[in-house]
């Protein structure tokens, strides 16, 4: 998975200026959150992350 680390490129992203977006997370952070809460984390594509509770 590719992470966006180039701030010059990130500055032009529409999502960064969109007031409905609260935060951006790296895959590692989402995986950590899932482990912390005993959730399942699936990242099927670079811009999609699914977190859900275990049944």
N, CA, C and O atoms as a Tripos MOL2 file, in Angstrom:
@<TRIPOS>MOLECULE
protein
  220   219    55     0     0
PROTEIN
NO_CHARGES

@<TRIPOS>ATOM
      1 N           0.8510   -1.1730    0.0000 N.3       1 UNK1
      2 CA          0.0000    0.0000    0.0000 C.3       1 UNK1
      3 C           0.8960    1.2350    0.0000 C.2       1 UNK1
      4 O           1.8900    1.2930    0.7240 O.2       1 UNK1
      5 N           0.5440    2.1890   -0.7950 N.am      2 UNK2
      6 CA          1.3330    3.4060   -0.9400 C.3       2 UNK2
      7 C           0.7780    4.4890   -0.0280 C.2       2 UNK2
      8 O          -0.4270    4.7430   -0.0270 O.2       2 UNK2
      9 N           1.6230    5.1110    0.7280 N.am      3 UNK3
     10 CA          1.1840    6.1940    1.6130 C.3       3 UNK3
     11 C           1.5240    7.5370    0.9800 C.2       3 UNK3
     12 O           2.5550    7.6660    0.3210 O.2       3 UNK3
     13 N           0.6860    8.5180    1.1690 N.am      4 UNK4
     14 CA          0.9440    9.8580    0.6610 C.3       4 UNK4
     15 C           1.7760   10.5970    1.6910 C.2       4 UNK4
     16 O           1.2900   10.9300    2.7720 O.2       4 UNK4
     17 N           3.0270   10.8500    1.3550 N.am      5 UNK5
     18 CA          3.9210   11.5490    2.2850 C.3       5 UNK5
     19 C           4.4770   12.8340    1.6920 C.2       5 UNK5
     20 O           5.1700   13.5720    2.3920 O.2       5 UNK5
     21 N           4.1980   13.1260    0.4280 N.am      6 UNK6
     22 CA          4.7000   14.3180   -0.2280 C.3       6 UNK6
     23 C           3.7320   15.4710    0.0440 C.2       6 UNK6
     24 O           2.6760   15.5460   -0.5840 O.2       6 UNK6
     25 N           4.0730   16.3590    0.9600 N.am      7 UNK7
     26 CA          3.1690   17.4440    1.3510 C.3       7 UNK7
     27 C           2.8170   18.3760    0.2080 C.2       7 UNK7
     28 O           1.7140   18.9200    0.1820 O.2       7 UNK7
     29 N           3.7270   18.5760   -0.7410 N.am      8 UNK8
     30 CA          3.4380   19.4500   -1.8760 C.3       8 UNK8
     31 C           2.3010   18.8740   -2.7130 C.2       8 UNK8
     32 O           1.4280   19.6230   -3.1500 O.2       8 UNK8
     33 N           2.2880   17.5730   -2.9450 N.am      9 UNK9
     34 CA          1.2140   16.9330   -3.7020 C.3       9 UNK9
     35 C          -0.0710   16.9090   -2.8730 C.2       9 UNK9
     36 O          -1.1550   17.1060   -3.4220 O.2       9 UNK9
     37 N           0.0270   16.6780   -1.5920 N.am     10 UNK10
     38 CA         -1.1370   16.5950   -0.7120 C.3      10 UNK10
     39 C          -1.8740   17.9240   -0.6330 C.2      10 UNK10
     40 O          -3.0970   17.9400   -0.4960 O.2      10 UNK10
     41 N          -1.1630   19.0230   -0.7170 N.am     11 UNK11
     42 CA         -1.7680   20.3500   -0.5970 C.3      11 UNK11
     43 C          -2.8230   20.5940   -1.6690 C.2      11 UNK11
     44 O          -3.7460   21.3760   -1.4420 O.2      11 UNK11
     45 N          -2.7170   19.9560   -2.8190 N.am     12 UNK12
     46 CA         -3.6680   20.1660   -3.8950 C.3      12 UNK12
     47 C          -4.8590   19.2270   -3.8840 C.2      12 UNK12
     48 O          -5.7350   19.3440   -4.7410 O.2      12 UNK12
     49 N          -4.9170   18.3060   -2.9480 N.am     13 UNK13
     50 CA         -6.0210   17.3480   -2.9040 C.3      13 UNK13
     51 C          -7.3180   18.0510   -2.5370 C.2      13 UNK13
     52 O          -7.3530   18.8510   -1.6020 O.2      13 UNK13
     53 N          -8.3850   17.7520   -3.2730 N.am     14 UNK14
     54 CA         -9.6990   18.3210   -2.9600 C.3      14 UNK14
     55 C         -10.1520   17.8970   -1.5670 C.2      14 UNK14
     56 O         -10.6850   18.7140   -0.8170 O.2      14 UNK14
     57 N          -9.9440   16.6200   -1.2090 N.am     15 UNK15
     58 CA        -10.4110   16.1040    0.0840 C.3      15 UNK15
     59 C          -9.8160   16.8590    1.2580 C.2      15 UNK15
     60 O         -10.4430   16.9660    2.3120 O.2      15 UNK15
     61 N          -8.6270   17.3770    1.0850 N.am     16 UNK16
     62 CA         -7.9900   18.1040    2.1880 C.3      16 UNK16
     63 C          -8.7490   19.3920    2.5070 C.2      16 UNK16
     64 O          -8.7770   19.8250    3.6590 O.2      16 UNK16
     65 N          -9.3640   20.0050    1.4960 N.am     17 UNK17
     66 CA        -10.1000   21.2580    1.6930 C.3      17 UNK17
     67 C         -11.5910   21.0240    1.9390 C.2      17 UNK17
     68 O         -12.3280   21.9700    2.2170 O.2      17 UNK17
     69 N         -12.0330   19.7880    1.8400 N.am     18 UNK18
     70 CA        -13.4490   19.4570    1.9990 C.3      18 UNK18
     71 C         -13.7940   19.4520    3.4900 C.2      18 UNK18
     72 O         -13.2270   18.6570    4.2390 O.2      18 UNK18
     73 N         -14.7110   20.3180    3.9410 N.am     19 UNK19
     74 CA        -15.0220   20.4050    5.3730 C.3      19 UNK19
     75 C         -15.7150   19.1650    5.9340 C.2      19 UNK19
     76 O         -15.8280   19.0240    7.1520 O.2      19 UNK19
     77 N         -16.1830   18.2630    5.0620 N.am     20 UNK20
     78 CA        -16.8260   17.0470    5.5670 C.3      20 UNK20
     79 C         -15.8150   15.9850    5.9620 C.2      20 UNK20
     80 O         -16.1780   15.0050    6.6120 O.2      20 UNK20
     81 N         -14.5460   16.1560    5.5810 N.am     21 UNK21
     82 CA        -13.5040   15.2000    5.9570 C.3      21 UNK21
     83 C         -12.8670   15.6600    7.2680 C.2      21 UNK21
     84 O         -12.3660   16.7790    7.3720 O.2      21 UNK21
     85 N         -12.8950   14.7990    8.2360 N.am     22 UNK22
     86 CA        -12.3890   15.1560    9.5570 C.3      22 UNK22
     87 C         -10.9190   14.7770    9.7210 C.2      22 UNK22
     88 O         -10.1460   15.5270   10.3170 O.2      22 UNK22
     89 N         -10.5300   13.6070    9.1900 N.am     23 UNK23
     90 CA         -9.1630   13.1340    9.3800 C.3      23 UNK23
     91 C          -8.7690   12.1640    8.2780 C.2      23 UNK23
     92 O          -9.6250   11.5890    7.6050 O.2      23 UNK23
     93 N          -7.4900   11.9930    8.1030 N.am     24 UNK24
     94 CA         -6.9400   10.9990    7.2080 C.3      24 UNK24
     95 C          -6.1210   10.0340    8.0590 C.2      24 UNK24
     96 O          -5.4300   10.4590    8.9840 O.2      24 UNK24
     97 N          -6.1920    8.7510    7.7570 N.am     25 UNK25
     98 CA         -5.4780    7.7400    8.5260 C.3      25 UNK25
     99 C          -4.5980    6.9050    7.6100 C.2      25 UNK25
    100 O          -4.9760    6.6020    6.4790 O.2      25 UNK25
    101 N          -3.4440    6.5420    8.0960 N.am     26 UNK26
    102 CA         -2.5840    5.5890    7.3960 C.3      26 UNK26
    103 C          -3.0900    4.1830    7.7170 C.2      26 UNK26
    104 O          -3.7650    3.9710    8.7250 O.2      26 UNK26
    105 N          -2.7610    3.2380    6.8590 N.am     27 UNK27
    106 CA         -3.1700    1.8480    7.0680 C.3      27 UNK27
    107 C          -2.6910    1.3410    8.4240 C.2      27 UNK27
    108 O          -3.4360    0.6540    9.1230 O.2      27 UNK27
    109 N          -1.4730    1.6680    8.7990 N.am     28 UNK28
    110 CA         -0.9300    1.2040   10.0830 C.3      28 UNK28
    111 C          -1.7650    1.7100   11.2530 C.2      28 UNK28
    112 O          -1.9730    0.9840   12.2260 O.2      28 UNK28
    113 N          -2.2440    2.9470   11.1680 N.am     29 UNK29
    114 CA         -3.0640    3.5010   12.2450 C.3      29 UNK29
    115 C          -4.4100    2.7820   12.3240 C.2      29 UNK29
    116 O          -4.8910    2.4840   13.4170 O.2      29 UNK29
    117 N          -5.0170    2.5040   11.1700 N.am     30 UNK30
    118 CA         -6.2930    1.7910   11.1640 C.3      30 UNK30
    119 C          -6.1390    0.3830   11.7220 C.2      30 UNK30
    120 O          -7.0000   -0.0880   12.4660 O.2      30 UNK30
    121 N          -5.0600   -0.2820   11.3720 N.am     31 UNK31
    122 CA         -4.8050   -1.6270   11.9020 C.3      31 UNK31
    123 C          -4.6010   -1.5800   13.4130 C.2      31 UNK31
    124 O          -5.0730   -2.4660   14.1260 O.2      31 UNK31
    125 N          -3.9080   -0.5670   13.9060 N.am     32 UNK32
    126 CA         -3.6910   -0.4170   15.3490 C.3      32 UNK32
    127 C          -5.0280   -0.1940   16.0600 C.2      32 UNK32
    128 O          -5.2930   -0.8170   17.0880 O.2      32 UNK32
    129 N          -5.8730    0.6950   15.5180 N.am     33 UNK33
    130 CA         -7.1870    0.9590   16.1110 C.3      33 UNK33
    131 C          -8.0070   -0.3310   16.1630 C.2      33 UNK33
    132 O          -8.6420   -0.6330   17.1730 O.2      33 UNK33
    133 N          -7.9850   -1.0810   15.0750 N.am     34 UNK34
    134 CA         -8.7470   -2.3340   15.0280 C.3      34 UNK34
    135 C          -8.2460   -3.3160   16.0890 C.2      34 UNK34
    136 O          -9.0500   -3.9270   16.7930 O.2      34 UNK34
    137 N          -6.9410   -3.4690   16.2080 N.am     35 UNK35
    138 CA         -6.3960   -4.3780   17.2330 C.3      35 UNK35
    139 C          -6.7820   -3.9120   18.6300 C.2      35 UNK35
    140 O          -7.1530   -4.7210   19.4810 O.2      35 UNK35
    141 N          -6.6940   -2.6200   18.8610 N.am     36 UNK36
    142 CA         -6.9880   -2.0430   20.1810 C.3      36 UNK36
    143 C          -8.4250   -2.3280   20.6130 C.2      36 UNK36
    144 O          -8.6870   -2.5420   21.7960 O.2      36 UNK36
    145 N          -9.3540   -2.3300   19.6600 N.am     37 UNK37
    146 CA        -10.7650   -2.5290   19.9760 C.3      37 UNK37
    147 C         -11.2690   -3.9310   19.6310 C.2      37 UNK37
    148 O         -12.4640   -4.2170   19.7140 O.2      37 UNK37
    149 N         -10.3290   -4.7970   19.2430 N.am     38 UNK38
    150 CA        -10.6540   -6.1730   18.8410 C.3      38 UNK38
    151 C         -11.6580   -6.1910   17.6860 C.2      38 UNK38
    152 O         -12.6140   -6.9670   17.6850 O.2      38 UNK38
    153 N         -11.4170   -5.3170   16.7060 N.am     39 UNK39
    154 CA        -12.2210   -5.2430   15.5020 C.3      39 UNK39
    155 C         -11.4690   -5.9210   14.3720 C.2      39 UNK39
    156 O         -10.2930   -6.2600   14.5050 O.2      39 UNK39
    157 N         -12.1500   -6.1100   13.2760 N.am     40 UNK40
    158 CA        -11.5240   -6.6240   12.0660 C.3      40 UNK40
    159 C         -11.3040   -5.4380   11.1330 C.2      40 UNK40
    160 O         -12.2030   -4.6150   10.9600 O.2      40 UNK40
    161 N         -10.1290   -5.3400   10.5360 N.am     41 UNK41
    162 CA         -9.8240   -4.2660    9.6000 C.3      41 UNK41
    163 C          -9.4720   -4.8890    8.2600 C.2      41 UNK41
    164 O          -8.5750   -5.7270    8.1650 O.2      41 UNK41
    165 N         -10.1810   -4.4720    7.2390 N.am     42 UNK42
    166 CA         -9.9200   -4.9340    5.8810 C.3      42 UNK42
    167 C          -9.6610   -3.6950    5.0270 C.2      42 UNK42
    168 O         -10.4190   -2.7260    5.0740 O.2      42 UNK42
    169 N          -8.5860   -3.7380    4.2490 N.am     43 UNK43
    170 CA         -8.2400   -2.6300    3.3710 C.3      43 UNK43
    171 C          -8.1790   -3.1860    1.9460 C.2      43 UNK43
    172 O          -7.1140   -3.5850    1.4750 O.2      43 UNK43
    173 N          -9.3360   -3.2100    1.2600 N.am     44 UNK44
    174 CA         -9.3940   -3.8230   -0.0630 C.3      44 UNK44
    175 C          -8.7840   -2.9750   -1.1810 C.2      44 UNK44
    176 O          -8.4540   -3.5070   -2.2410 O.2      44 UNK44
    177 N          -8.6300   -1.6840   -0.9670 N.am     45 UNK45
    178 CA         -8.0300   -0.7920   -1.9540 C.3      45 UNK45
    179 C          -7.3600    0.3630   -1.2080 C.2      45 UNK45
    180 O          -7.5930    0.5630   -0.0160 O.2      45 UNK45
    181 N          -6.5330    1.1110   -1.9190 N.am     46 UNK46
    182 CA         -5.7570    2.1610   -1.2660 C.3      46 UNK46
    183 C          -6.6270    3.2130   -0.5790 C.2      46 UNK46
    184 O          -6.2030    3.7900    0.4220 O.2      46 UNK46
    185 N          -7.8060    3.4720   -1.0790 N.am     47 UNK47
    186 CA         -8.6400    4.5200   -0.4890 C.3      47 UNK47
    187 C          -9.8910    3.9870    0.1990 C.2      47 UNK47
    188 O         -10.8600    4.7180    0.4030 O.2      47 UNK47
    189 N          -9.8590    2.7030    0.5540 N.am     48 UNK48
    190 CA        -11.0210    2.0800    1.2150 C.3      48 UNK48
    191 C         -10.5450    1.2750    2.4200 C.2      48 UNK48
    192 O          -9.6370    0.4500    2.3100 O.2      48 UNK48
    193 N         -11.1620    1.5230    3.5610 N.am     49 UNK49
    194 CA        -10.8700    0.7400    4.7590 C.3      49 UNK49
    195 C         -12.1990    0.3850    5.4220 C.2      49 UNK49
    196 O         -13.0720    1.2360    5.5910 O.2      49 UNK49
    197 N         -12.3310   -0.8730    5.7890 N.am     50 UNK50
    198 CA        -13.5450   -1.3580    6.4390 C.3      50 UNK50
    199 C         -13.1720   -1.8620    7.8310 C.2      50 UNK50
    200 O         -12.3270   -2.7470    7.9670 O.2      50 UNK50
    201 N         -13.7890   -1.3100    8.8480 N.am     51 UNK51
    202 CA        -13.5840   -1.7580   10.2210 C.3      51 UNK51
    203 C         -14.9130   -2.2440   10.7500 C.2      51 UNK51
    204 O         -15.9300   -1.5600   10.6310 O.2      51 UNK51
    205 N         -14.9020   -3.4360   11.3410 N.am     52 UNK52
    206 CA        -16.1460   -3.9410   11.9210 C.3      52 UNK52
    207 C         -15.8490   -4.8200   13.1180 C.2      52 UNK52
    208 O         -14.7850   -5.4280   13.2330 O.2      52 UNK52
    209 N         -16.8360   -4.8640   14.0080 N.am     53 UNK53
    210 CA        -16.7120   -5.6450   15.2320 C.3      53 UNK53
    211 C         -16.7690   -7.1390   14.8990 C.2      53 UNK53
    212 O         -17.4100   -7.5620   13.9370 O.2      53 UNK53
    213 N         -16.0810   -7.9100   15.7230 N.am     54 UNK54
    214 CA        -16.1600   -9.3610   15.5800 C.3      54 UNK54
    215 C         -17.5430   -9.8210   16.0130 C.2      54 UNK54
    216 O         -18.1610   -9.2180   16.8900 O.2      54 UNK54
    217 N         -18.0180  -10.8800   15.4000 N.am     55 UNK55
    218 CA        -19.3480  -11.3880   15.7570 C.3      55 UNK55
    219 C         -19.2820  -12.3060   16.9390 C.2      55 UNK55
    220 O         -20.3090  -12.8250   17.3760 O.2      55 UNK55
@<TRIPOS>BOND
     1     1     2 1
     2     2     3 1
     3     3     4 2
     4     3     5 am
     5     5     6 1
     6     6     7 1
     7     7     8 2
     8     7     9 am
     9     9    10 1
    10    10    11 1
    11    11    12 2
    12    11    13 am
    13    13    14 1
    14    14    15 1
    15    15    16 2
    16    15    17 am
    17    17    18 1
    18    18    19 1
    19    19    20 2
    20    19    21 am
    21    21    22 1
    22    22    23 1
    23    23    24 2
    24    23    25 am
    25    25    26 1
    26    26    27 1
    27    27    28 2
    28    27    29 am
    29    29    30 1
    30    30    31 1
    31    31    32 2
    32    31    33 am
    33    33    34 1
    34    34    35 1
    35    35    36 2
    36    35    37 am
    37    37    38 1
    38    38    39 1
    39    39    40 2
    40    39    41 am
    41    41    42 1
    42    42    43 1
    43    43    44 2
    44    43    45 am
    45    45    46 1
    46    46    47 1
    47    47    48 2
    48    47    49 am
    49    49    50 1
    50    50    51 1
    51    51    52 2
    52    51    53 am
    53    53    54 1
    54    54    55 1
    55    55    56 2
    56    55    57 am
    57    57    58 1
    58    58    59 1
    59    59    60 2
    60    59    61 am
    61    61    62 1
    62    62    63 1
    63    63    64 2
    64    63    65 am
    65    65    66 1
    66    66    67 1
    67    67    68 2
    68    67    69 am
    69    69    70 1
    70    70    71 1
    71    71    72 2
    72    71    73 am
    73    73    74 1
    74    74    75 1
    75    75    76 2
    76    75    77 am
    77    77    78 1
    78    78    79 1
    79    79    80 2
    80    79    81 am
    81    81    82 1
    82    82    83 1
    83    83    84 2
    84    83    85 am
    85    85    86 1
    86    86    87 1
    87    87    88 2
    88    87    89 am
    89    89    90 1
    90    90    91 1
    91    91    92 2
    92    91    93 am
    93    93    94 1
    94    94    95 1
    95    95    96 2
    96    95    97 am
    97    97    98 1
    98    98    99 1
    99    99   100 2
   100    99   101 am
   101   101   102 1
   102   102   103 1
   103   103   104 2
   104   103   105 am
   105   105   106 1
   106   106   107 1
   107   107   108 2
   108   107   109 am
   109   109   110 1
   110   110   111 1
   111   111   112 2
   112   111   113 am
   113   113   114 1
   114   114   115 1
   115   115   116 2
   116   115   117 am
   117   117   118 1
   118   118   119 1
   119   119   120 2
   120   119   121 am
   121   121   122 1
   122   122   123 1
   123   123   124 2
   124   123   125 am
   125   125   126 1
   126   126   127 1
   127   127   128 2
   128   127   129 am
   129   129   130 1
   130   130   131 1
   131   131   132 2
   132   131   133 am
   133   133   134 1
   134   134   135 1
   135   135   136 2
   136   135   137 am
   137   137   138 1
   138   138   139 1
   139   139   140 2
   140   139   141 am
   141   141   142 1
   142   142   143 1
   143   143   144 2
   144   143   145 am
   145   145   146 1
   146   146   147 1
   147   147   148 2
   148   147   149 am
   149   149   150 1
   150   150   151 1
   151   151   152 2
   152   151   153 am
   153   153   154 1
   154   154   155 1
   155   155   156 2
   156   155   157 am
   157   157   158 1
   158   158   159 1
   159   159   160 2
   160   159   161 am
   161   161   162 1
   162   162   163 1
   163   163   164 2
   164   163   165 am
   165   165   166 1
   166   166   167 1
   167   167   168 2
   168   167   169 am
   169   169   170 1
   170   170   171 1
   171   171   172 2
   172   171   173 am
   173   173   174 1
   174   174   175 1
   175   175   176 2
   176   175   177 am
   177   177   178 1
   178   178   179 1
   179   179   180 2
   180   179   181 am
   181   181   182 1
   182   182   183 1
   183   183   184 2
   184   183   185 am
   185   185   186 1
   186   186   187 1
   187   187   188 2
   188   187   189 am
   189   189   190 1
   190   190   191 1
   191   191   192 2
   192   191   193 am
   193   193   194 1
   194   194   195 1
   195   195   196 2
   196   195   197 am
   197   197   198 1
   198   198   199 1
   199   199   200 2
   200   199   201 am
   201   201   202 1
   202   202   203 1
   203   203   204 2
   204   203   205 am
   205   205   206 1
   206   206   207 1
   207   207   208 2
   208   207   209 am
   209   209   210 1
   210   210   211 1
   211   211   212 2
   212   211   213 am
   213   213   214 1
   214   214   215 1
   215   215   216 2
   216   215   217 am
   217   217   218 1
   218   218   219 1
   219   219   220 2
@<TRIPOS>SUBSTRUCTURE
     1 UNK1         2 RESIDUE 1 A UNK
     2 UNK2         6 RESIDUE 1 A UNK
     3 UNK3        10 RESIDUE 1 A UNK
     4 UNK4        14 RESIDUE 1 A UNK
     5 UNK5        18 RESIDUE 1 A UNK
     6 UNK6        22 RESIDUE 1 A UNK
     7 UNK7        26 RESIDUE 1 A UNK
     8 UNK8        30 RESIDUE 1 A UNK
     9 UNK9        34 RESIDUE 1 A UNK
    10 UNK10       38 RESIDUE 1 A UNK
    11 UNK11       42 RESIDUE 1 A UNK
    12 UNK12       46 RESIDUE 1 A UNK
    13 UNK13       50 RESIDUE 1 A UNK
    14 UNK14       54 RESIDUE 1 A UNK
    15 UNK15       58 RESIDUE 1 A UNK
    16 UNK16       62 RESIDUE 1 A UNK
    17 UNK17       66 RESIDUE 1 A UNK
    18 UNK18       70 RESIDUE 1 A UNK
    19 UNK19       74 RESIDUE 1 A UNK
    20 UNK20       78 RESIDUE 1 A UNK
    21 UNK21       82 RESIDUE 1 A UNK
    22 UNK22       86 RESIDUE 1 A UNK
    23 UNK23       90 RESIDUE 1 A UNK
    24 UNK24       94 RESIDUE 1 A UNK
    25 UNK25       98 RESIDUE 1 A UNK
    26 UNK26      102 RESIDUE 1 A UNK
    27 UNK27      106 RESIDUE 1 A UNK
    28 UNK28      110 RESIDUE 1 A UNK
    29 UNK29      114 RESIDUE 1 A UNK
    30 UNK30      118 RESIDUE 1 A UNK
    31 UNK31      122 RESIDUE 1 A UNK
    32 UNK32      126 RESIDUE 1 A UNK
    33 UNK33      130 RESIDUE 1 A UNK
    34 UNK34      134 RESIDUE 1 A UNK
    35 UNK35      138 RESIDUE 1 A UNK
    36 UNK36      142 RESIDUE 1 A UNK
    37 UNK37      146 RESIDUE 1 A UNK
    38 UNK38      150 RESIDUE 1 A UNK
    39 UNK39      154 RESIDUE 1 A UNK
    40 UNK40      158 RESIDUE 1 A UNK
    41 UNK41      162 RESIDUE 1 A UNK
    42 UNK42      166 RESIDUE 1 A UNK
    43 UNK43      170 RESIDUE 1 A UNK
    44 UNK44      174 RESIDUE 1 A UNK
    45 UNK45      178 RESIDUE 1 A UNK
    46 UNK46      182 RESIDUE 1 A UNK
    47 UNK47      186 RESIDUE 1 A UNK
    48 UNK48      190 RESIDUE 1 A UNK
    49 UNK49      194 RESIDUE 1 A UNK
    50 UNK50      198 RESIDUE 1 A UNK
    51 UNK51      202 RESIDUE 1 A UNK
    52 UNK52      206 RESIDUE 1 A UNK
    53 UNK53      210 RESIDUE 1 A UNK
    54 UNK54      214 RESIDUE 1 A UNK
    55 UNK55      218 RESIDUE 1 A UNK
